[in-house]
Amino acid sequence: MENFMLNKLILSILSLTIVFFLSAFSKAKVKKIQEKNHLSKSRYFIIRRLINLGSSSLLVIILVLIWGVNIKNLWVSITGILAMIAVAFFAVWSLVGNILAGIIIFFTSPFKINDQIEILPDNIKGEVLAINTFFTLIRDAEENLINVPNSLLFQKYVKKIKKKTA
């Protein structure tokens, strides 16, 4: 019995090591692609988060298989947790809306960091400094920082201002 547990422990450590190195390799490859193609750092960081999420999920699946966890009990636990999360999401729907809007802005790229935009009819005008999960950070002409909720950017008109050539 001791030998059986030792084998599972060794397999677990080996799996952890392999997933860690695969994750590190993937991140290094993505970093090279980001530098080669001059992609924005914000996109690189989101891809890194996705790699971390995928690696963690893969490791959990492997460990469940190695240790022989009863899938039926695990499924009951997961669905219970997901039900609680669903209730929590319903309670914070505006946050979820901002997250989804942030994802859509990221992938559709109606504007990018360093672009000049104006949000109409509110006349919020300035340079985009960051596009975060919940809000977009804009610096106006007076150097004020304005946090605009991402969901607001889908409810208003956004005008991208062309850069003036010297």
The 8 nearest C-alpha neighbors of each residue, nearest first, counted from 0:
[[1, 3, 2, 4, 5, 6, 7, 8],
 [2, 0, 4, 3, 5, 6, 7, 8],
 [1, 3, 5, 0, 4, 6, 7, 8],
 [2, 4, 0, 6, 1, 5, 7, 8],
 [5, 3, 7, 1, 6, 2, 8, 0],
 [4, 6, 2, 8, 7, 3, 1, 9],
 [7, 5, 9, 3, 4, 8, 10, 2],
 [8, 6, 10, 4, 5, 9, 11, 65],
 [7, 9, 5, 11, 6, 10, 4, 12],
 [8, 10, 6, 12, 11, 7, 13, 5],
 [11, 9, 13, 7, 8, 12, 14, 6],
 [10, 12, 8, 14, 9, 13, 7, 15],
 [11, 13, 15, 9, 14, 10, 16, 8],
 [12, 14, 10, 16, 11, 15, 9, 17],
 [15, 13, 11, 17, 16, 12, 10, 18],
 [14, 16, 12, 18, 13, 17, 19, 11],
 [15, 17, 19, 13, 14, 18, 12, 20],
 [16, 18, 14, 20, 19, 15, 21, 13],
 [17, 19, 21, 15, 20, 16, 22, 14],
 [20, 18, 16, 22, 17, 21, 15, 23],
 [19, 21, 23, 17, 22, 18, 24, 16],
 [22, 20, 18, 24, 23, 19, 25, 17],
 [21, 23, 25, 19, 20, 24, 18, 26],
 [22, 24, 20, 26, 25, 21, 27, 19],
 [23, 25, 21, 27, 22, 26, 20, 28],
 [26, 24, 28, 22, 27, 23, 21, 29],
 [25, 27, 29, 23, 28, 24, 30, 22],
 [28, 26, 30, 24, 25, 29, 23, 31],
 [27, 29, 25, 31, 30, 26, 24, 32],
 [28, 30, 32, 26, 31, 27, 33, 25],
 [31, 29, 33, 27, 28, 32, 26, 34],
 [32, 30, 34, 28, 33, 29, 35, 27],
 [31, 33, 29, 35, 30, 34, 36, 28],
 [34, 32, 38, 30, 31, 36, 35, 37],
 [33, 35, 37, 31, 32, 36, 30, 38],
 [36, 34, 32, 33, 37, 31, 38, 30],
 [35, 37, 33, 38, 34, 32, 31, 39],
 [38, 36, 34, 33, 35, 39, 32, 40],
 [39, 37, 33, 36, 40, 34, 42, 43],
 [38, 40, 41, 42, 37, 43, 33, 112],
 [39, 41, 43, 42, 44, 38, 33, 45],
 [40, 42, 44, 43, 39, 45, 130, 129],
 [43, 41, 45, 40, 44, 39, 46, 38],
 [42, 44, 40, 46, 41, 45, 47, 33],
 [45, 43, 47, 41, 46, 42, 40, 48],
 [46, 44, 48, 42, 47, 43, 49, 41],
 [45, 47, 49, 43, 48, 44, 50, 42],
 [48, 46, 44, 50, 45, 49, 43, 51],
 [47, 49, 51, 45, 46, 50, 52, 44],
 [48, 50, 46, 52, 47, 51, 53, 45],
 [49, 51, 47, 53, 48, 52, 54, 46],
 [52, 50, 48, 54, 49, 53, 55, 47],
 [51, 53, 49, 55, 50, 54, 56, 48],
 [54, 52, 50, 56, 55, 51, 57, 49],
 [55, 53, 57, 51, 56, 52, 50, 58],
 [54, 56, 58, 52, 57, 53, 51, 59],
 [57, 55, 53, 59, 58, 54, 52, 60],
 [56, 58, 54, 60, 55, 59, 53, 61],
 [57, 59, 61, 55, 56, 60, 62, 54],
 [58, 60, 62, 56, 61, 57, 63, 55],
 [61, 59, 63, 57, 58, 62, 56, 64],
 [60, 62, 58, 64, 63, 59, 65, 57],
 [61, 63, 65, 59, 64, 60, 66, 58],
 [64, 62, 60, 68, 66, 61, 65, 67],
 [63, 65, 61, 67, 62, 66, 60, 68],
 [66, 64, 62, 67, 63, 61, 7, 11],
 [67, 65, 63, 64, 68, 62, 7, 11],
 [68, 66, 64, 65, 63, 69, 62, 70],
 [67, 69, 63, 66, 70, 64, 73, 72],
 [70, 68, 71, 72, 73, 67, 63, 74],
 [69, 71, 73, 72, 74, 68, 67, 63],
 [70, 72, 74, 73, 69, 75, 76, 68],
 [73, 71, 75, 74, 70, 69, 76, 68],
 [72, 74, 70, 76, 71, 75, 77, 69],
 [75, 73, 77, 71, 76, 72, 70, 78],
 [76, 74, 72, 78, 73, 77, 79, 71],
 [77, 75, 73, 79, 74, 78, 80, 72],
 [76, 78, 74, 80, 79, 75, 81, 73],
 [79, 77, 81, 75, 80, 76, 82, 74],
 [80, 78, 82, 76, 77, 81, 75, 83],
 [79, 81, 77, 83, 78, 82, 76, 84],
 [80, 82, 84, 78, 83, 79, 85, 77],
 [83, 81, 85, 79, 84, 80, 78, 86],
 [84, 82, 80, 86, 81, 85, 87, 79],
 [83, 85, 81, 87, 82, 86, 88, 80],
 [86, 84, 82, 88, 87, 83, 81, 89],
 [85, 87, 89, 83, 84, 88, 90, 82],
 [86, 88, 84, 90, 85, 89, 83, 91],
 [89, 87, 85, 91, 90, 86, 92, 84],
 [88, 90, 86, 92, 87, 91, 85, 84],
 [89, 91, 87, 88, 92, 86, 93, 85],
 [92, 90, 88, 89, 94, 93, 87, 95],
 [91, 93, 95, 89, 94, 88, 90, 96],
 [94, 92, 96, 95, 91, 97, 150, 90],
 [95, 93, 97, 96, 92, 91, 98, 133],
 [94, 96, 98, 92, 97, 93, 99, 91],
 [97, 95, 93, 99, 94, 98, 150, 100],
 [96, 98, 150, 133, 149, 100, 94, 95],
 [99, 97, 101, 95, 132, 133, 100, 96],
 [100, 98, 102, 96, 101, 97, 95, 103],
 [99, 101, 97, 103, 150, 149, 98, 102],
 [102, 100, 98, 104, 99, 132, 103, 149],
 [101, 103, 105, 99, 100, 104, 106, 98],
 [102, 104, 100, 106, 105, 101, 107, 99],
 [105, 103, 101, 107, 108, 102, 106, 100],
 [106, 104, 102, 103, 108, 107, 101, 130],
 [107, 105, 103, 104, 108, 102, 101, 109],
 [106, 108, 104, 103, 105, 109, 102, 110],
 [109, 107, 110, 104, 105, 106, 111, 103],
 [110, 108, 107, 104, 111, 159, 105, 157],
 [111, 109, 108, 114, 159, 112, 116, 104],
 [112, 110, 114, 108, 113, 127, 109, 130],
 [111, 113, 127, 128, 114, 129, 110, 130],
 [112, 114, 127, 126, 128, 111, 115, 129],
 [115, 113, 112, 111, 127, 126, 116, 110],
 [114, 116, 126, 160, 125, 159, 127, 113],
 [117, 115, 159, 160, 158, 125, 124, 114],
 [116, 118, 124, 158, 123, 157, 122, 119],
 [119, 117, 157, 123, 122, 156, 121, 158],
 [120, 118, 121, 156, 122, 155, 157, 117],
 [119, 121, 122, 118, 156, 155, 123, 117],
 [122, 120, 119, 123, 118, 155, 117, 124],
 [123, 121, 119, 120, 118, 124, 117, 125],
 [124, 122, 118, 117, 121, 125, 119, 139],
 [123, 125, 117, 116, 139, 122, 118, 126],
 [124, 126, 139, 138, 115, 137, 116, 140],
 [125, 127, 115, 138, 137, 114, 113, 128],
 [128, 126, 137, 112, 113, 114, 129, 136],
 [127, 129, 136, 112, 137, 113, 126, 138],
 [130, 128, 136, 135, 127, 112, 131, 137],
 [131, 129, 135, 136, 134, 132, 101, 112],
 [132, 130, 134, 133, 135, 129, 101, 136],
 [131, 133, 98, 101, 134, 130, 97, 102],
 [134, 132, 97, 98, 131, 149, 148, 101],
 [133, 135, 148, 149, 147, 131, 146, 132],
 [134, 136, 130, 147, 146, 131, 129, 149],
 [135, 137, 146, 129, 128, 145, 127, 147],
 [136, 138, 127, 145, 126, 128, 125, 144],
 [139, 137, 144, 125, 126, 143, 142, 145],
 [138, 140, 125, 142, 143, 141, 124, 137],
 [139, 141, 142, 125, 138, 143, 124, 126],
 [140, 142, 139, 143, 138, 144, 125, 124],
 [143, 141, 139, 140, 138, 144, 125, 137],
 [144, 142, 139, 138, 141, 145, 140, 137],
 [145, 143, 138, 137, 142, 139, 146, 136],
 [144, 146, 137, 136, 138, 147, 143, 139],
 [147, 145, 136, 135, 134, 137, 148, 144],
 [146, 148, 135, 134, 145, 149, 136, 151],
 [149, 147, 134, 151, 150, 133, 135, 97],
 [150, 148, 134, 97, 152, 151, 100, 101],
 [149, 151, 97, 152, 100, 153, 148, 96],
 [152, 150, 154, 153, 149, 148, 155, 147],
 [151, 153, 149, 150, 155, 154, 157, 148],
 [154, 152, 151, 150, 155, 149, 100, 156],
 [153, 155, 151, 152, 150, 156, 157, 149],
 [156, 154, 152, 153, 119, 151, 157, 118],
 [155, 157, 119, 118, 158, 154, 152, 120],
 [158, 156, 118, 117, 119, 155, 159, 116],
 [157, 159, 117, 116, 160, 118, 156, 119],
 [158, 160, 116, 115, 161, 157, 117, 110],
 [161, 159, 115, 116, 158, 162, 117, 114],
 [162, 160, 163, 159, 115, 114, 116, 164],
 [161, 163, 164, 160, 115, 114, 159, 165],
 [164, 162, 161, 165, 160, 115, 114, 159],
 [163, 165, 162, 161, 160, 115, 114, 113],
 [164, 163, 162, 161, 160, 115, 114, 113]]
